[in-house]
Amino acid sequence: SSEILRTAGDGPMAEPEKFSGGGTHS
């Protein structure tokens, strides 16, 4: 996802937008 392209530090949250609707960097 776009989040993992911006950062590899998501760990298990490989595609955080699926979990929180935006991720940690939105």
N, C-alpha and C positions, 0 to 999 in steps of 0.2 A: 504493500500500500504506500501511499505518499508519505506516511509517517516514517516508515522504515527506510525510505529513500533519504529522508532528512537526517535520521539518526539511527544508529545501530544499537543504541542503549536501551531499547524498549524491553529487551530480554524476552520473557514469556509472552509479553503483550506485543506480539509481532505485528498485529494490525489493530492498534488500540481504538481506531474509529469504529470498529465492530462492537467494542465493549462500552465505550463512553460517548460515542457519537462524535468524536473529534480527536481524542487522544491527548497526550500530554503537551503537545506543541501547537495546539490550535487555539 
